[in-house]
Amino acid sequence: MTVRLPEIPFALEPFGPEGGWAYENGVLTGRAGARQDRFVPPGGDSLEPASDAPRLLASLPEGDFRLAARVTVGFAAAFDAGVLYLHVGEREWAKLCLELSPDRPTVCTVVTRGHSDDVNSAVVEGDSCWLRLSRTGDAFAFHASADGEKWTFVRVFTLGTAAQRAAARAGFLVQSPTGEGCEASFDRITYTPGGLDDLRDGS
């Protein structure tokens, strides 16, 4: 099954558990089930995710791009989140999250290279925030915004080989690692070819 959004010129495919993905009036919604997450604990021996979470991803062409959305999360339990997700390999992927971490909405990032790291960036007032994922040359960048106009730099990193980066998938994820489930919505979605003029100020 594929999903097409008018804002993104590529078909999106679901991965992982059933997410109940739906699109109506410019709003994409998805739902994670109980204890669904995509995270490989950095202190463990396992190279496999502890569990899995619903993802809706598009295969992107080569070249720079910016994918942004306003994310709204129905927070109910610690670490519930709506996520912009980047996938370059089975053990190489990254998340930009609006997450209840653990009791306040927070912009968080995870970059997985075999095992996951985990970084909190900024506390958010309310249940919504704008998130943006960009590819810029051989790197990827995460930014966040309160209004979709002024962007704050969160993180820059690289993943995988040049061939993997060129064939990256990107899209949306919902998680509920400790709870009974979580619904998130993504609206004001934009996909823009081309990179950033200034990585640090997000322009």
C-alpha positions, 0 to 999 in steps of 0.5 A, spaced: 500 500 500 502 506 498 500 513 500 500 520 496 500 526 499 499 533 495 505 536 498 510 531 497 511 529 490 513 521 491 509 516 494 510 514 501 510 506 503 508 504 510 514 500 514 513 497 521 507 495 525 500 498 522 500 505 523 493 507 521 495 512 517 490 517 514 490 524 510 484 528 510 484 536 509 492 537 509 493 533 516 496 526 516 495 522 522 498 516 525 498 511 531 503 507 535 501 501 539 503 500 546 510 500 547 512 501 540 518 504 539 524 504 534 531 505 538 537 500 540 539 502 547 546 504 547 549 500 553 546 493 550 549 488 546 543 487 541 544 491 534 536 490 533 531 495 535 528 493 542 521 494 538 518 497 532 514 503 531 509 505 525 513 509 519 511 512 513 516 513 508 518 516 501 524 514 497 527 521 495 531 523 489 539 525 489 540 532 491 539 537 497 532 537 500 528 540 506 522 536 509 518 540 514 511 539 518 508 542 524 507 536 529 502 535 534 502 529 539 497 526 543 501 525 549 499 520 554 505 517 557 513 518 557 516 518 551 510 518 546 512 522 540 511 524 533 517 524 529 520 526 522 524 520 520 530 518 516 532 511 514 539 510 510 540 503 512 537 497 517 542 499 522 543 507 520 537 511 521 535 518 525 529 521 528 527 528 530 522 528 535 517 532 539 517 527 545 514 527 552 521 527 555 519 524 560 514 529 563 515 535 558 514 536 551 521 536 548 525 537 541 529 530 542 534 527 537 536 520 536 542 518 531 543 510 530 549 507 528 548 500 530 546 503 537 542 509 538 544 515 541 539 520 545 539 528 546 534 532 548 534 539 545 529 544 548 523 544 552 516 546 548 510 549 550 504 545 548 503 539 544 505 542 537 512 544 534 515 545 527 520 540 525 524 540 519 529 535 516 534 537 511 539 534 506 545 538 505 551 535 501 553 529 505 550 531 511 543 531 514 540 537 519 535 537 524 531 544 525 525 546 530 521 552 530 515 555 534 512 558 528 514 555 521 518 561 520 524 562 524 528 556 525 533 553 530 539 549 529 538 542 533 543 538 530 548 536 523 550 529 522 552 524 517 550 517 516 552 511 511 555 511 505 555 516 499 550 511 496 546 510 502 545 517 503 543 518 496 538 513 496 535 515 503 528 515 505 524 520 509 518 521 512 514 520 519 514 516 525 509 515 531 512 512 538 509 510 544 515 506 548 512 506 555 505 507 554 498 504 551 499 508 544 500 515 542 496 518 536 500 524 532 498 529 526 503 532 521 500 538 518 503 544 514 507 539 510 512 541 505 517 538 501 522 543 498 528 541 493 534 544 495 539 546 501 540 551 506 543 558 505 545 558 512 546 551 517 546 555 523 540 560 522 536 555 518 535 559 512 
